[in-house]
């Protein structure tokens, strides 16, 4: 990966411009553009925000504001593993709060796993529910999670 003296990666910029070209005529297409960039590149970098602002003739603050508002968008590369624990009402009724706390503790020092919360996965009858690397799981326990994704220490 080569970067110019100003820190811009020309390949990444070209990729972003190619991804969003089909939306360029629609100023209201920022959300689909952001989703496409993140899906293809893994996250939305500062450079991507500048490129999207240029393509849509928006201010950098407008684009950054959308990226920072929605928790689905990431501004740094994702870790190899992601665990999400449902904290919705049905899962609360069957112990998700203890599961979430235990999961945070189990992965506190893990360098390659991110633990997040969600508020319904539609798997209420099998709560507590969660996901591990995108795989939906029911009747979840921290032991089951650590067996699927062992916490990696630094």
MOLIN-V991375 format. One record per residue. N is the residue number from 1. RES is the residue in one small letter. SS is DSSP state (A for helix, B for strand, O for the rest). OMEGA is omega in whole degrees, -180 to 180 (none if undefined). Layout:
n=N res=RES ss=SS omega=OMEGA
n=N res=RES ss=SS omega=OMEGA
//
This chain:
n=1 res=x ss=O omega=178
n=2 res=x ss=O omega=177
n=3 res=x ss=O omega=176
n=4 res=x ss=O omega=180
n=5 res=x ss=O omega=180
n=6 res=x ss=O omega=177
n=7 res=x ss=O omega=-179
n=8 res=x ss=O omega=176
n=9 res=x ss=O omega=-176
n=10 res=x ss=A omega=179
n=11 res=x ss=A omega=179
n=12 res=x ss=A omega=179
n=13 res=x ss=A omega=179
n=14 res=x ss=A omega=179
n=15 res=x ss=A omega=180
n=16 res=x ss=A omega=180
n=17 res=x ss=A omega=178
n=18 res=x ss=A omega=-179
n=19 res=x ss=A omega=-173
n=20 res=x ss=A omega=-177
n=21 res=x ss=A omega=-178
n=22 res=x ss=A omega=-179
n=23 res=x ss=A omega=-168
n=24 res=x ss=O omega=-179
n=25 res=x ss=O omega=-176
n=26 res=x ss=O omega=-178
n=27 res=x ss=O omega=-179
n=28 res=x ss=O omega=-175
n=29 res=x ss=O omega=-176
n=30 res=x ss=A omega=-178
n=31 res=x ss=A omega=177
n=32 res=x ss=A omega=178
n=33 res=x ss=A omega=-180
n=34 res=x ss=A omega=178
n=35 res=x ss=A omega=179
n=36 res=x ss=A omega=-180
n=37 res=x ss=A omega=-178
n=38 res=x ss=A omega=180
n=39 res=x ss=A omega=-176
n=40 res=x ss=A omega=-174
n=41 res=x ss=A omega=175
n=42 res=x ss=O omega=179
n=43 res=x ss=O omega=-179
n=44 res=x ss=O omega=-178
n=45 res=x ss=O omega=175
n=46 res=x ss=A omega=178
n=47 res=x ss=A omega=179
n=48 res=x ss=A omega=179
n=49 res=x ss=A omega=178
n=50 res=x ss=A omega=-180
n=51 res=x ss=A omega=-180
n=52 res=x ss=A omega=177
n=53 res=x ss=A omega=179
n=54 res=x ss=A omega=-178
n=55 res=x ss=A omega=-176
n=56 res=x ss=A omega=-177
n=57 res=x ss=O omega=176
n=58 res=x ss=O omega=175
n=59 res=x ss=O omega=176
n=60 res=x ss=A omega=179
n=61 res=x ss=A omega=178
n=62 res=x ss=A omega=-178
n=63 res=x ss=A omega=179
n=64 res=x ss=A omega=179
n=65 res=x ss=A omega=178
n=66 res=x ss=A omega=-180
n=67 res=x ss=A omega=-177
n=68 res=x ss=A omega=-180
n=69 res=x ss=A omega=-175
n=70 res=x ss=O omega=-178
n=71 res=x ss=O omega=178
n=72 res=x ss=O omega=-178
n=73 res=x ss=O omega=178
n=74 res=x ss=O omega=179
n=75 res=x ss=O omega=175
n=76 res=x ss=O omega=-178
n=77 res=x ss=O omega=180
n=78 res=x ss=O omega=174
n=79 res=x ss=O omega=-179
n=80 res=x ss=O omega=-176
n=81 res=x ss=B omega=178
n=82 res=x ss=B omega=177
n=83 res=x ss=B omega=175
n=84 res=x ss=B omega=178
n=85 res=x ss=B omega=179
n=86 res=x ss=B omega=178
n=87 res=x ss=O omega=177
n=88 res=x ss=O omega=-174
n=89 res=x ss=A omega=-179
n=90 res=x ss=A omega=179
n=91 res=x ss=A omega=175
n=92 res=x ss=A omega=-179
n=93 res=x ss=O omega=-179
n=94 res=x ss=O omega=168
n=95 res=x ss=O omega=-177
n=96 res=x ss=A omega=-178
n=97 res=x ss=A omega=177
n=98 res=x ss=A omega=178
n=99 res=x ss=A omega=-180
n=100 res=x ss=A omega=179
n=101 res=x ss=A omega=180
n=102 res=x ss=A omega=179
n=103 res=x ss=A omega=177
n=104 res=x ss=A omega=179
n=105 res=x ss=A omega=-177
n=106 res=x ss=A omega=-176
n=107 res=x ss=O omega=-177
n=108 res=x ss=O omega=-177
n=109 res=x ss=O omega=-179
n=110 res=x ss=B omega=-177
n=111 res=x ss=O omega=-175
n=112 res=x ss=O omega=-179
n=113 res=x ss=B omega=176
n=114 res=x ss=B omega=177
n=115 res=x ss=B omega=180
n=116 res=x ss=B omega=176
n=117 res=x ss=B omega=172
n=118 res=x ss=B omega=-176
n=119 res=x ss=O omega=163
n=120 res=x ss=O omega=177
n=121 res=x ss=O omega=-179
n=122 res=x ss=O omega=-178
n=123 res=x ss=O omega=-170
n=124 res=x ss=A omega=-178
n=125 res=x ss=A omega=-178
n=126 res=x ss=A omega=-178
n=127 res=x ss=O omega=-3
n=128 res=x ss=O omega=-177
n=129 res=x ss=O omega=177
n=130 res=x ss=B omega=174
n=131 res=x ss=B omega=173
n=132 res=x ss=B omega=-176
n=133 res=x ss=O omega=176
n=134 res=x ss=O omega=-180
n=135 res=x ss=B omega=-179
n=136 res=x ss=B omega=-178
n=137 res=x ss=B omega=176
n=138 res=x ss=O omega=-178
n=139 res=x ss=O omega=-171
n=140 res=x ss=O omega=173
n=141 res=x ss=O omega=178
n=142 res=x ss=A omega=177
n=143 res=x ss=A omega=178
n=144 res=x ss=A omega=179
n=145 res=x ss=A omega=-178
n=146 res=x ss=A omega=174
n=147 res=x ss=A omega=180
n=148 res=x ss=A omega=-178
n=149 res=x ss=O omega=180
n=150 res=x ss=O omega=179
n=151 res=x ss=O omega=179
n=152 res=x ss=O omega=-179
n=153 res=x ss=B omega=180
n=154 res=x ss=O omega=none
//
